[in-house]
């Protein structure tokens, strides 16, 4: 930055010297004292200054932009790092398209702003102050008259600045909304086509597209007013120099050389002011980008390691809920109230009950995807808030109904369970999950590309890859959230066999609506909005003829 500004200063000085040279040549020409040696001397000085100016501008264009790119790289890293720390609560209310817009478009604008802002203000400041000092030495009244026009010009720009800032911020918001709509459509394109809703999606997209167009149109209106004002004041300053300067020339108050210098300095001055004022557009984009960047960076990290947090190690698998309560928002309805539950190491716990009873929420509190409002959750007698998040989640494995596979190969997706594992460990995990056979039959085996979100694989195949990923991770505590509910009977049978092998010897929480999958559980909990209403084995709960028996009759 310092070197860049030094080059900018030198470039500005070079430009200020040129009118001085013209003034000297003009004055000597009018007095008859101009000689060839003086012309060559002035020409040599100017050529040397131009060579140095060329080098300075090269440095500014090259190193200056690289500096901006480095700032962008660091900010993108910091933003991505902060996004990794935010809880599920943030993502429950966020749009991925908006976040993507802030990581890409907004940061690019910040890059241009961070490089050009100090440079443009510094260069323009030197030229304006330098021209003012030099012109004062030539003619004080004419200089003061010209510079009295500047406050009028700046005042009109300030009045438009707020409007431009609002317009550009709204435009950025609409870019994010448009990105979110496009992403939503492309990720759900199979649903769109299955419902033959292409026309509906086109109309919805066109609505967002027109809002974005309206936002840009509004921004361009203020930008046009901005540029129109610049050209108007350019003309006023030129007219002032020509009329007043010519009058001073006729009165003998300035020399022809002074008059030429004024014309050249006014050109330099106006060019500097124009660049400075025109940069306001980029300035507004940059400050808007910074505001949107800071909106995410200022988002509080709700769930983080405490200062004295220690790694969770040698986990046996006992889990205890001690008077745990939870709600999703501060004023929201409680989802869980005063839950007390003790689970022994290796015990298989099944959670059943009506939708909205808090089954998934209860399990999400164990790895601290959300933070309990009251009470404690203990693993092997240690409060989960007293251990590091990384070690806590390394010891817990989750299989969900909607399996997410990353864009990559089958092997890479399994390897995600333990990135430092070798190829043999990956294959062993796949065999344990009952996935090795179908993976080997794929065109490229473990190197087969699975497509976006795993679209090239069936639901059962994706589930078994997810289970293989957990076999490789080898956690002592498992959470199985409706892992087979979306599968056909044959796929369900294969996946259930894999899950049974995975759950063996591990503390397991199984959330299920299909009660046939939980008959073998050590304990079944019926969870409703009133809490845990029933607890026991399958046979014990049937004998009670309560809620579980009613669900069993309903779903079997």
N, C-alpha and C positions, 0 to 999 in steps of 0.2 A: 504493500500500500504506500509506504513512504517513497520507495523508488518510483512508483507510478505517479505520485503527486509531484515529485521533483521533475520528472519528464514533462508533466503537464505544465508546470511553471515555466520551464525552459521553452516549451513550444509557444506559450503565451507571450513571453518576452520577445521571441523571434518575430512574432506577428506585429508587436507594438513598434519594433524598430523600423519596419518598412516605411511607414508614413514620414518618419523623421528623415530618412534618406531622401525621399521624394521632395520633402520640404527644402532640404539643403540644396538639392540639384536645381529645383525651380527658382529659388531665391538667387542663386548664383547666375542662372541663365538670364533672369530679368535684369540683373545688374552688370552683365557682361564679364563676369569673373569666372565663368565655368570653363574648365580646361579638361582635356582628354584624360590626363593622369588622375584627376579627381573622380571622373566618371568610372574609370577602371577600378580605382580604389573602392568606391561605393559598391560597384558591381561585385567585386571580389568578396567584400564583407558580407553582402547579401547571399551570395552563392554558398559561402561557408556556413552562414546561419541556416540556410535551407537544408543543407546536408545534415547538420546536427538536428534540425527539426524533424527531418525524415526519420532518423534513428529514434528520436524520442517518441514519435507517433507509432512507429513499429513496436517499440517496447510496450506502449500503452495498449495497443490493440492485441498483442500477443499475451504478455505476462498479466496484464490487467484482466483479460477475460479468463485466463487460467485461474487467477485468484478468485474470481467470482464463481467459477466452476467448483473450486475447492470448498468455498463456503456452502454452495448448494449441496455438495456431496456430504459435508458434515451435518448440515441441517436435515437432509433426508435420512441419514443414519440416526440422528437423535430422535426424529419424528417416528421412525419405524421402531426404534428401541422403546419409546414411550408407549406406542400402540401395543407392544407385546406385554406391557405391564398393566394395561387397563383391564378391568374386570368384565365379566359377562354383562353386567348391568349397562355399561357403556355401549356395548355392541347390540344389546337389545333395542336400543333407541337410535342407533347410527345407521347411515346409509353408506354402503361400501363405495358407491360411485362418488359420493361427496368426499370421502376420505382419499380416494384415488386422485381426484382433482387437486386436492391440497398437496399431495405428494409429488405430483408431476407439474401441472400448469402453474400453480401458485409459486412453487419453489423456483421455477425458471424465471418468473417475473422478479422474484427476490434476487436472483443471481444478477440479472441485468441492472437492477436497482443498486445492489451493493457495490458493483464496479463503477457504474456511470455516475451515481449520485454524488459521491465526494469529488470525483474527477470533474464533472460538469460544473458544479458549484465553485470549485477551486479555480478552474480555468476562467470561468465567466467573471468571478470576483477579481482576479488579477487583471483581466482585460478592462473591466469597467473602472476599477480604481486607478489602474495605470493610465488609461485614456483620460480620466478626469484630471489627474495630476499634470500630465503633459499638456493638455488643453488649457488648464489654468495658467500655465507658464506662457501660453501663446496669447490668450485673450480672456480675461476674467468675465466680463459681462456676457459675451456670447456663450461661454461655457456654462455659466449659471442658468441662462435662459433655457439651454438645451436640457440640462439635467433636472430642471424643475418639471419637465414633462414626464420624468420617470415615475414619480409617486403616483400620478394619475394612471399610468400604465399598470403599475403593480397593484393598485387598489382594485381595478377592474378584474385583474387575474385572481386576487384573493376572494372576491365575491363569487367567482365561478368555481373556485377550488373545492368548496364543500359539496356543491352539486355534482361535480365530476367524481369525487370520492364515493358518494352514495351510488352514483350510476355504475361505476366500475365494480363496487362491492356486490351490487345486485346482479350484475352480469356474471361475476364469478359464482355466485350462488346458483344461477340458472345453468351454468356449465356443469356444476356438480349434479344438479337435478337431472339434466339431460344424460349425463354419464350413468347415473343410477338407473334411469329408465331403460337405457340401452343394455346395461348389464343384466337387469332383471329379465328383459325379453330374451336375450341370447341364452342365459342359463336355463330359462324355462321354455325354450323353443319347442320342445317335444310336447309339452302341455298345450302350448298355443296351437300347434298343428292338430293335436288330437281333438281339440274342441272347435277346429276350423275358425279360430278367432283372429286370423291374420288382419282382416279389415278393422276389427276393434283395436288391435295393437297399433295399426297404422294411424288410426284416428288419435289414439292416446299419445303416440309419439309426435304426431303433427302438432298437437296441442302444446306439448313441451317445447318442440322446435320453434313454434311461433312465439312462445314466451321468451325464449332465448333471443330470437330475432328482435323482439320488441325491446329487450334489455340492451342489445347492441345498438339498436336504432337510437335509443334515448342517450346512450353514452356518446354516440357519434354527433348528436345534436349539440351537446355541450362542448365537444371537441371542436366542432365547426365554429361555434361562437368564440372559442378560445383562439383559434387560428385567424379568424376574421378580425378579431381585436388586435392581434399582433400586426397584421398587415396594415391596419388603419393607423396605428401609432408609428409604424415604419414610415409611412407616407408623411405623417405630420412632422417627424423629426427631419426628414430629407427637405421638406418644404421650408422648415425653419432655418436650416443651414443655408439653403440656396438664397432665400429672400434676405434674411438678416445678415448672413455672411457677405452677400454681394453688396448690401448697403454699407457695411463696415469697410469693404474693399474700396468702394467709390469714395468714401470719406477719408481713406488713407489710414484707417485705424488698424488694418491688418495688411500684410503683404500677400502677393499672389501665392507664395510658398505656404504661408499660413493657411490660406483659403483651401489649397489643395490638401494640406495635412488634415484640415477639418473634415473635408469630404471623405478622405480615406479612414480617419478615425471614427467618423459617424457610421461608415460602412462596417468597420470592425465592431463598434459598439452595438449596432443594431443586430449584427450576426450573433454576437454573444448573448444579447437579450433574447433573441429569437430561440437560440438553442436552450437557454435557461428556461424560458417559458414553455417551449415545446416539450422539454423534458418533464414538465409537470404531469403530462399524461403518463409517462413511464413511472414517475414518482408516485402517482396515485395508484397505479397497478402494483408497484412494489410495496407500498404501505398497506394496501388492501391484502396482499399476499401474506405480509408479516402478521397482520391481525388474525387472519384465518389460520396461519401456522400456530400462533400463540393460543388461539382458542383450544386447540387440541393439546398443546404442551402444558397449558394451565389446567387441563382436566385432571382432577385429583386421582391419584393412585389409591383406590379404596382398600385393596388387598395387597399387602407387601410384608416383607420380613421385618420383624421387630429387631431392635438393635442387638438384643441378647439372644436372638434365635440360634438354635443349634441344629445340626443335621439329624434327621431321623434315620436311625440305623438298627440293624438286627431286629426287624419288625416280625413279631409273632402273628399279629393279625387280630388282636382283640380291639373292638370298637365300642365306645360308650357315648350315648347321648345323655347329657345331664341337664334336664330342664331347658331344652332348646326351643327357642321361638324364632320365627322369621316372617318378614313381610318384604315385598319387592320394592315398595316405596314408603317414604316416611309416614304418609297419611293413608296408605293403602290398607286393605283388609288383611289380617294375619293369615298366612298360608299354613304355618305350623305353630302350635301353641303348647308350650310346656311338655315337650316330648322327652320321655325317659326310656332308654333302651340300652341293654347290655348284650353284646355279641361276643361269643367265645372265639378263639383262634380256630380257623378252619370250618366254622359253622356256615351253613348255607341258609341264608335268610331270603324268603320270598315276600315281596310287597305287592299286594293286590288291593283293589278298591275302585270306586268310581273315579272318572276323570276329574282332575282339579282337586284331588284329595291331598296332593303334596308328595306323591311317591318320588317323582324325579327330583323335586326340590330337596327332599330329605337326603338323597344320595349326592346331589351336587354340593351339599354343605361339607361333605367329608373331605374332598380335595380342595376345599375353599374356593370353588368357582364363584360362590357367593358367601358372604359373611353372616353368621348367625347374629340376630339382633340381641338375643339374651341366651344365657346358658353357655355350656362348654361341650366340645366334642373331643373325646380322648382316644388316642390310638396307643395301645400298650401302656395306658395310664398317663400319656403325655398329651397335653393340650395342643391341638393342631396349630394354634396361633403362636406357640412357643418354639416351633420347629421351622426350618427353612422351607419355603414353598417348593423349591426344586426337589429336595429330598422327599417331601411329602408326596408330591405327584409322581415321582419316580417309583414309589411303592404302591401306587394305585393304578389299576388298568380299567379302562372304560370301553364297552362295546355298545354302540347305539343302534337304534333302528335305521336311521339314515346314515349309512357309512360314508365317510368322506375319504376318497382316494385322491392323492395329489397327482397332478399332471406329470407323468414319468413312466417308468417301467414297473412291472410287477415286483421285481426284486428290490427296487428303490423304495417302494411303498412298504414292503415288509421290513426293510432295513431301517425304516423310520423308528421302529420300536427300540432299536439300539444301534445308533449310527456307526459304532466302532466294531460291530460284529463282522465276521468273515463270511464268505459265500457258503461254507459248509454249515455254519450256524443258521443261516437263512433257510437253507434247504431242510434242515432238521425241524425248524419251527413250522415250515409249510407241511411237512409230513405229519407232525403232531396235530396240526389243524385240519388234516384231511384234504389239503389243497395241492399237494405235490403232483398228484396224478393229473389233474386238469391243467395245472400250470405247464407241465411237461408237454401236454398235447397242444398248447398254444403255438402259433407260427414261430415265435422266437423264444419260447420257453420263458425263463425269468427275465429276459430282456424285451419282452413284448410290451409295447406302449399301450397303456390302459385308456388313453383319451382323457378329455376334460371331465373331472369328477368320476372317472372310471366308467364312462358310458359304453365302452366296448365290452364290458363284462356284465354277466347277469347279476341279479340281486344276491343269489346264493354264493356266487363266486366272490363277489366283493366282501360279503360277510366273512367268508373263510380266510380271505387275505387279511382282513382286519383282525381276525382271531390269531392268525399266524404272527402278525405284528405284535400281539400281546404275549404270545408264547415266547417270542424273542425278548421282549421286555422282562418277562418273568416276574410280575409283581405279586406280593403276598395277599393283596386285597383286590377284589374284582367288583365292578359294577356293570351289570348286564341290563341295559335299558331297552326293553321291548325288542330284543335282538333278533327275534324270529317272526315277529307279527306280520311283516310285509312279504313273507316268502310263501311259495307254494308248498304243498305237502311234502314232496320229495326233497326239495331244498331245505325245508324246515327240519326234516329228519337228519339230513347230513350235517347241517349246522348245529343242531342240538347235540349230536354225537360229539362234535368238536368242542362245543361249550362244556359238555360233561367232563371231557378230558382236561380242559383248561381249568375248570373249577376244582378239580380234585386236589385236596390238601390246601386250598386257599379259602380265606374268608370271602364269602360271595354274597352280594346283594343282587337279587334278581327281581326286576320290575316286569310284570306280565299281566296281560288281560286274558290270554289263553291259559286257563287254569290247568290244562293238561301238562303244561311245561313245568309246573311247580309242585306237582304231587310228591316228588321225591325230596322236597326241601326239608331241612331239619326243623325249621320253624316258619310258619306263614303268618304274616301280620296283615290285618285288614285295616287300611289307613283311610280315614275319611276326614272331612273338614273339622270333625270333633277330636281328631287325634287317632291313636291306636285303639280301635274298638274291640278287636279280637286278636288272640294270639294262640298258636298251637300247631300241631301237625295237621295234615290233610284229614286224617280219620277223626281226630279229636274235634276239629271244627265242624265236620259234617254231623257229628253226634250232637253238637250244641244247637244245630238247626237255626243258626243266626244269619248274620249278613253273608258270611262266606258260603254257607249252604245255599242261600238264595242266589248268589252269583254263580255257584256251581250249576244249579238247575237252569239258570238263564243262558250260560255259555256252553253247556254240554248237551 
